[in-house]
Amino acid sequence: MPDNPSVLPAGAADPAGLAAKAGVAAAPRALIGLREAIALIVGVVIGAGIFKAPAMVAGMTGDARWMFAAWALGGLMSVAGALCYAELGTTYASVGGDYHFLLRAYGRRVAFLFAWARFSVIATGSIALLGFVFGDYMSQVMPLGPPGNAWGSACYAAAVIVLLSWLNLRSLSTGLAAQSWLTAVEVGGLLLVVGAALYLIGNGGAPAPPAAAAMAVPASGPGPASFGLAMVFVLLTYGGWNEAAYLSAELRDGQRNLVLALVYSLLLITVLYLLVTWAFWQGLGMERMSRSDALAADLLRLAFGPAGAVIISLAIAVAAVTSINATMIVGARSSYAAGCDWPALARLGLWDSGRGTPATALRVQCLVALLLVAAGAWTGSGFKSMVEFTAPVFWLFFLLSGLSLFVLRRRDPERWRPFRVPLYPLLPLVFCAMCAYMLWASLSYVYSKSLGGWNAAWVGVAVLAAGGAILVFVRRGGGDRAERQSRPMEQADGADR
């Protein structure tokens, strides 16, 4: 295969499938195995949140049994959503993932707004924020400059973003190899937390309460509002598994392995989350756990002394790097899909077949993430708030992706579906209800906050409004022509939009 990238045909609704039909060499190929897919999904999902969220969930539930029930329920609800994505991904395999599902179900405008939100804030903003998480914890181990220096964390963030972008630009196999090793180290860090609890129990240093008292269920249990808020943090900690949809066109034996990758990954993550929560509970006790601002640091300090703080800082830093690398791999693919679909963005639709990467999309993603790191160092918490306040935009499109399963089943009933979500329509309805609840919860949160004197709800509106303005530009750049040209190809591919 040639090393030089080439541009795929504009207006392709399914870049991988249509490129193959057109005989274009530079197109995504099935190079990702099941193990690599699991490493990517686990790496995206498990981040620094698992070291913080259990304390908040413990405080909101107020009881061990309800606390464990929340984490188990979060895993089950995530599996329900994953089964919906498994049907969409195996039926409409595309490197565009959610973008492609939205395109088929609702048309080009909605899909473009999603691609814009993902490019401008959701993916690149997550990369930048995770870079700062890496920088903050590395600064505790090896500080750059005086304590509290924001630019030290920013330098670490920029360095890791450039390094991981370079690795992924070298080749898909290089990025996947790095992901596999990083995920293994990340899982090892979580198991170390469990090991610390077991060490304390074995040496009589853990304040674990008697089992009967600890697991007793209060007569009333936590109130619906408290348990619902706990589920918000649980589901946020489970978030990211939907990124598997972007791998559907590059998975070997994708019709089988996409389902297995999603289910195996979420089962593994659920077990790890329950084990880590158990470790915090056993090692610190329920009351201390709910009041802790640094759960893992408190536990490892009890087990290993001052060295525990260094160990956990490195573990969280590795978790951040693992999530950054996985987000880079899948994030660039949605930009690539949009580039294939809109002539004005055609440069984003370049695929380096020799390396198996969307080369231009990766470079642009790196550049935007670095600009956001600079903005974060300049504005401090204001940047972090801006990214957090776009959560309603994410949950809105996530809900639309879930609803697209119903839309496409009705609109495209003759399409062969290698996998059908079981208990239809119950499981998809549960998933959509979860997304709707998270949308409502995130809206409630942003309406109670402000940023620069403005209500935080306007941040998401501003992102979508900017996308609408750019949409006008790209349509003038040939979008209408591409839409007319794409219809015959969509019919040939079995789509009916």
N, C-alpha and C positions, 0 to 999 in steps of 0.2 A: 504494500500500500504506500502511496506517496506521502512524504512528510509535509508537503505544502497544503494548507487548508484551502477550501473552496466554499463558495456561498451556495447554500441550498436554495431551491426554488422559493420565491416569495409567495406568501399566501398559503403555505402548507399547513393544514390544520393538525396533521400528525407528522412532525418532521421526520421521525424515524421511518415510519411506514411508507410515506410518500416518496421520500428520497430513494428508498430501495426500489420502488416501482419505477422511478424515473431513471434508474441506473446511475445515480450519483455516487461516486466513491466515498467522498468525505461525509460520512453520516455515522450516527451512533451505531455501535455493534454490541452484541451480547458478550461482554467481557467480565461481568461481575458474577462471582459465585455466591452460593448461599452463605458461606461463612463471612465473606466480606460484607454482604448485605446486612447480616446480623450485627457485625461490628459497627457499621455506619449508623444503624437505627439506635443501638444501645448508646453509641457515642453522642448522638444528637440529644437523646432524652436525658441521660444522666449528666447533670451539670452540678454547679455549686448549690443548687436549690435543695438537694437532699441533705446537705449539711446545715440548713437553716430551717426549712419548712417543718420538720418534725416538732420543733419547739412550739411553733405557732399552732399546729394541729393539736398538740397535747393541751395547750392552754384553752383552746376553744371547745374541745370535747370534754375535758375535765375528768376523764376516766379512761383506763387502759383499754377496756374492751371496746368502747366506742372509738377510741383512737385507732386500734388495729382494724376495726370494721371500716373506717374511712379509707385507710390505705388499700385494703382488699377491694372495696367497692370501686375505688379509682382504677385499680387494675382491670376489674371486670368491665367497667364502662369503656376503658380504652380498647379492650379487646373487641367490644361491640363495634366501636368505630373503625377499628382495624379491619374487621370483616367486611364492612361497607366499602372501605378503600380497596380491599382485595378484589371485590367484584368490579369496581370501576377500573382498577389498574390492569387487571387481566383482560377485561373486555376492550378497553381503550388504551392500550399500552402506548406510552409516549414519554419522552424526556420532559415534557411540559408539566406533568403531574397535575396538580390542582388547576393550573392555567388551562390545560387541555380539557378537563372536565367542565370547567366554567364556560369555555369556548363553545363546546358542543351543546350545552344545556341552555345557555343564555345569550350567546352571541359574542361578537368581537369586542364590543365596548366594555362589557362587564369584565371580560377576560383581561383586557388591557389595563383597566383600573387595578385589578388584582396584581398584575405583573409590575405595575408602577409602584404600588404600595410595598410589594415584596422587595423590589430593587432598592427603593429609597430608604426604607425604614426596617421592614420586618427581618430580612436576611442580613443586609449590611449593618443595620443598627445592632442586631444581635451579635454579629462578629465583633464590632467595636466594643460593645459592652462586655462581652466575654474576654476581650483583650484587656480591658481595664481590670476585670476580676483577676486574670493572670498576673497583671502588673502589680496590683495591690498586694497579693500574697507573696509574689517573688520579692517585693520590696521589703517584706518582713524578714526574709531570709538573707537577701543581698541587696541592701538599699542603695539606690543611686541618688547621691546628693543628700541634703539634710532631711531629717524625719518630716513627714507630712508634705513633702515636695510632690505636687501633682504631676509634674513633668517627668519624674522618675517612673511612675506607673505608665504614663503615656509612651515613654521610650520602650519599655518592655512590651506594651501592647502593639506598637508599630513594628517592633522587631519580629514578634511571633507571627503577625499577619503577613509580613513580607516573606518570612521563611516558609510558612505553610503554603502561601500562594506559589512560591517558586517550586516547592515539592509537587504540587498538583499540576503546575504547568509542565513539569518534566514529563509526566505521563500519568495516566489513570492508575496504572499498576503501582507507581511510587506512592501516590496519595492513598491508595487502598492498603498498601503494606504499612505505611505510617499509621493509618487508622486502626489496623488490627493490633499493632503493638501498643498504641496509646490506650485503646479500649481494654486490653489485658491489664495494663498498669492501673487504669482507672478502677476496674473491678477489684483488683488487688488492694487498692486503697480502701474500698468499702469493706472488704473482708478483714482488713486490718482493724477497722473500727469494731467489727464483731469480735475479732480476736482480743482486743483490749478489754471488752466487757467480760469475755470468758476468763481472761487473766485475772481481772478483779474478783470475779466470783470464786475462782479457784484459790485466791489468796485472802479471801475474807474482807476485801476492801470495797465491795460494792454495797451500797445501801438499799439493796432490793427488799421491798416490803414483803411480808408474808403473802403467799399466793392468794389465800382466801380474801384478804382485805384488799389486795391490789386489784384483783379482777372482779370485785363485787360491782354490780351494776346499780347505780342509783335508781331510786324508784321512778324518777321522771326522765333521767338521762339528760343529755344536753338539749337545749331548745332547738327548734327547727332552724332559727336564724343562725345560732352558733354552729350547728353541724353543717349547715349550708355554706357558711363562710369557711369552715375547715375544708370542705370539699373543693372550694375555689383554689386553695393553696395546694391541695393534693393533686388536682387535675393539672394545675400549672406545672407541678413537678414531673408529672407524667407526659407533659406536652412535647411534641416533636416527632412522634412516631409516624405522622402523616407524610413526613419527608420521604418515606419509602416509595411513594407514588412516582417520584422523579427517577427512580431506578428501574421502573417497569420495562422500559424499552431496552435496557442494557443488561438485564439479568439473564444468565444462562438458564434455559428451561423456565422462563419467567412465569408461565401459566401455573406452574406448580410452586416454584421457589418464592414468589411474591407472598403467597399465602403463608408458607412455612416461615419465611423471614419475619413477617409481622407477628404471627402468633408466638413463635419461639422467643423473639426479642421481648415481647411484652410479658410473657410468663417469667423469663429470666429477670427482667426489671422488677416485676412485682415481688418475686421472691427476695431479691436484693433489698428492696425498700422495706419489706416486712422485717428482714433480718437486722437491718441497720436501725430501724425504729425500736426493735426489741433490744438491741445493744444499748441504745441511749436510755431506754426505760430501766433495764436491769442495772446499768452502770451508774446512773445518776438518780434514779427514783423519779416518780411522776411529778412531784412538786418542783424539784430542782430542774428537771427537764423542761417544764413549762416556763420557768423563769430565766432560762439560760439564753444569753445572746450569742454564745459561741459553743454550741453543743459538742461538736467533735473535739474542739480544743480543750474543753473542760474534761471530757472523758479521757482523752489521751494523756492529759496532764496528770490525772489521777493514776493512770496505769504506768506511765513511763517518765513522769517528772517533767522538768523544763524542756527536755528533748521532744516531748509530745507536741508542743506548739509548732516546732519546726517541721515535724513529720506531717502534721495535718495541713500546714501551709503548702507544703509540696504536693500533698494529695489533692487539695482543691485546685492548685495551679495546673496539675495534670488533667483534672476533670475539665477545666476551662479550655485547655488546648485541644483536648479530644473533641469537645463540642464545636470549637472553632473549625477544626479541620473538616468534620462531617458537614457542617453548615456551608462551608465553602464549596464542597463537592456538589451538593444538591442545589444550593442557591444559584450557582452560575447556570444551571440547566434551565431554570425557568426564564432567565434572561435570554438564553440561546433560543428557546422556543418562541418567545416574542419576536426576536430578531428574524426568525424564519418566516414569521407571519406578517410582518410590516416592512415594506420596502425602505421606509425612512430609517429603520433600525437594522438594516441588513448586515451591518458590520458585526453586530452582536450574534448573528446567525452563522458565524464561521466555525467550522469543526475541523480540528487537526486530527485526521484519521490515523496518522502515524503514532500519535501519543494518546488518542482516545479521549480528547478533552475539548470543551468549547473554549478555545484559547482566548479569543477576544473578550468574551463574557467574564472569564476569570480575571483577566487583567483589569477590566473596568471595575469589577467588583472589589478588587484589591485597592484600587485608587479611591473609590468612594468610601470604603471602610477606613482608609488612612485619613481622608478628609474629616470623617466623623470622629476619629480619634483626636485629631487636632481640635475640632470643635468641642469635644468633651474636656480636653485639657484646658481650653480657654474659658468655657462656661461652667465647668464643674458639674454640680448635681442637676443643673438645668437641662443638660443634654440627656442625662439618665431619665429624668422625668418626661422629657419629650418622647423618648422611645417607649417608656411604660404607658404613656397616655394614648398611644396608638393601639393598645390592646383591643378596644372595641372594633377597630378596622379588621384586625386579624380574625376575631371571632365571628364577625359578620360574614367574611368570605369562607370561613370554615363551615359555618351553618349553610351557606349557599352550596358548598361542595357536597355536604351531606344530602341536601334536598335534590341535588342533581341526579342522585340515584333514582329517585322517584320519577323525575322529569324524563330521564333517558330510557327508563323501562317503559314508560308510556309512549314516548316518541319513537323509540327504536325497538319495537317488540320482537322483530325477527332477527335481531343481532344475536350471533352465537356468544353465549356467556360461559367461558370455561369454568368459572366459579360463580355460584349464586349464594348470596348471603343467607344463612339459615334463619328460620323463623321470620322471614319477610312477611309483613312489613314491621313486625314488632321491634327487632333489633335496630333497623334504621331509624325508627321513631324514637327509640331510647337515645340513640346517638344525637339526633337532631335536637331533642329536648335538652340534652346536656350542653350542646353548643348554644342553644337559646338562653339557657340559664347563665352560662358564662358570659354571653354577650350582655345580658341584663346586669350581672354583677360588675363587669368591667365598666359599663356605662355609669352605674351607681358610684363607682369609685372615682372616675374622672370628674363627674359632676360635683364631687365634694372637694376637688383640688383646684388650684390655680397655678398658672405659670406666667410670670411677668405681668401680673395683674389681670390676666385673661382667664376665663373659665377653661379648665383643661380639656373640656369636651371639644373645643374648637381646634385642638391640635389634629385630631383625626379628620375633622372636616377640611382642614387646610391641606392635609396630605391628599385627600380625594379630589379636592378642588384643583390642586396643582396637576394631578393626573389628568383631570378633565381638560385643562388648558393644553397640556402636552398632546392629548388625544386629537385635539383640533389640528395641531401642527402635523402630526404623523399622518392623519387622513389627507391633508393637503399634499403630503409627500408621496401619495400613491396608494393610501389605504383603501379608498373606494374601489380603485381598479383591482387591487389585490383581492378584495372581497368578492368581486364579480368573477375573477379568474379562479378563485379557490372553490367555487361551488361545484364545477364538474368533477374536481378531484375528490371533494368530499363525498359526492354520490358514488364515485368509483370505489371509495374506501368504505362504503356502507353507511355513511353518516346521513342523517336527515335532520337538519337544523331549522 
